[in-house]
Amino acid sequence: MKKNRYIRKALSWVEKKPTKIVKSIAEGYENPKVFTSKSTNEKIRADLSFITYSGAKHYSDIALKNNNTKKLVVKWKVLSFMAGMKRGKLHLLAPKGHKAFTQRLVERHNINALVHTL
């Protein structure tokens, strides 16, 4: 999976934030929570999640170009909704060359997310 190339950079980005708990798909970390769609039985999981000292829960996903944009949009909308319920935000970490693609999807589909350059 291409995301593995960027997971360490994403972890260093999160570690600069004032966090209490960090969960990640990387080795040595507890896995983030998996959300399952009842209708399609599809599993959705963020690449990283962290809780700040104020108790807000944030989700982060490494945003890479993908031909299946519908699946990305659904994933990001679910993660954004769940973060919003816990006073947090969805952070989309876009590596060089992927930021414009990510920004277009976020704006086109009205996803409540912050896009960061990774």
Secondary structure, 3 states (H helix, E strand, C coil): CHHHHCHHHHHHHHHCCCEEEEEECCCCCCCCCEEECCCCCCEEECCEEEEECCCCEEEEEECCCCCCHHHHHHHHHHHHHHHHHCCCCEEEEECCCCHHHHHHHHHHCCCCEEEEEC
